[in-house]
Structures are given as C-alpha cells and as structure tokens.
Amino acid sequence: MQIEAIRSRKSPAPPLTGSAAGKGSRWSHWLPVFTLIAFLLAWEMLVRLGDYPPFILPAPGQVARKLLTVLADGTLARHSAITLIEVLGGLALGVTVATVLGYALAKSVTVERALSPYLVASQAIPIVAIAPLLVLWFGSGLTSKILISALIVFFPILINTIAGVRGVPPDLRDLMRSLHATPWQVFIKLEVPAALPVLLAGLKVGATLSVIGAVVGEFAGANAGLGVMINVADGQYDTARMFVGVLALVVMALSLYGAVALLERRLLAWRQAGSA
C-alpha cells in the first residue's frame, strides 16, 4: 500500500487533451479583446459617474464619433501620412548610420575608444532639448523631423549592433579562419546570421521609438502631422480629437512593431527549424 501511494504521488499529471489545449489557446487569443472591452466599459463608467465635461475626459462614444469625422474629411489621413513619412525616414536613417558605426566600433578598439565617450555623452541630452534647435537649423519641414526621429532611434540600434557582432562565438571565427574564408565571407556567412537576432530585437525598439521622435519634432515646430493635429486640438479644447491623434500614433507604432516581428519570423525561420 505504501509503495502504491508513493508511486501515485510521483506520477505526473496526465497531459491536456487536444481539445482542452485548443480551448486554452483560443481563449488566450481572445484575452486582448476582452481586456479592451473591459477598459472601454470602465472608461465609460468613469465619465458617467464622475460627470466629467467632454473637454476634460470625453466618453469612448464621443471619441469614436470624432474618429469618424476626421476620417470622413481626410484630416486624419493627411496628418498620418506626414508623420508616417517622418517615421520611416528617421527609422531608415537611424538604422543605417547606427548599424555601420556599430559594426566599426565592434571591430576596432581604436574607433571605440575614440568615439564611445562622445556617443554615451550624447545620450545625456534630452531629445526634447535638441528638437527646437534642429527645427531652427533645418526648418519646420520633413528634414528636421526625420533627423530627430533618427537621433532617438540611433543609440539602441548602435548598442545592439555592437552586442550582436561581438557575440559571435570565437570558435566559429576560428573555424572560418581554418577554412581560409575571406573577410566578406566571414561577414556574410557568420557575422550577419549570428548577430541578426540581436539586431532585429533592437529594430523592434527602434521602430516604436521612431514614432516618438517624429512627434517630438512636430511638437517643436511643424506645419502638418499627428503632433500638429494634437497641438491644435489642445488649443481648441477638442480633447476627443486629441484622443484620436494618440490612438493613431499607437496604431502606427504597433503596426511597425508587428512588421518587424513578421520580418524576424521570416529571417529567423532557420533557427526555429533547427531547434525543432
């Protein structure tokens, strides 16, 4: 009896059946939807119970009606297009410069010693302090916003590039040398694949930061963009329109993050196949 009791205690729980696992998976997919519904209901109850005026806290229904209005008259599309151009331009510029410079820093101790103190010191300057200067120097057009967005993207990509290149296993480098691989072959066949996961992780961060950089630039001075739309709405006490602008920025950032995540799954499919 004692032996049977010990065996019963040590025996693992039976695995979930396929139907039970499937139900759990389906529920997990719906959790974000339920969370959003609960948030909107709580928001609506807060407005009604607190009796807040619309210029302080509009109800979700008022924000939805304002969203339909700015969609119908083209205001949201026009401002979103400008911000998206600034975001994509800043992301492309920041990633390009940071990747090239990060690779140089990772490969050369001399370059790292010469530039690292200044690169680190540059991060102590808030981007909101630099933004007005860049708008003053480069004007209120797209150029200044792209530069501001690139600056805020630059450092995370730089750090991830250095970490990715230096994280290549030394034994693999020795193997490439024993095979008499050229520097270009080492770069393409070893360094890029080995550093790619870290680089893509940095790109996820940079994709969302680029939206912040563009909006900071628009707040500093611009003629169009979602930041301008929010600023104008603030001056008019049109809080519902401000919520619409913030919602558009969230959707833009999530879309960019999702695009990078999809790119990551495509480029790193070989790792998933190898682990399987």
Secondary structure, DSSP 8 states (H G I E B T S, - for coil): -HHHHHHHHHS------HHHHHHHHHHHHHHHHHHHHHHHHHHHHHHHHHT--TTTS--HHHHHHHHHHHHHTTHHHHHHHHHHHHHHHHHHHHHHHHHHHHHHHHH-HHHHHHHHHHHHHHTTS-HHHHHHHHHHHH-SSHHHHHHHHHHHHHHHHHHHHHHHHHTS-HHHHHHHHHTT--HHHHIIIIIHHHHHHHHHHHHHHHHHHHHHHHHHHHHHS-SSSHHHHHHHHHHTT-HHHHHHHHHHHHHHHHHHHHHHHHHHHHHTHHHHHHH-
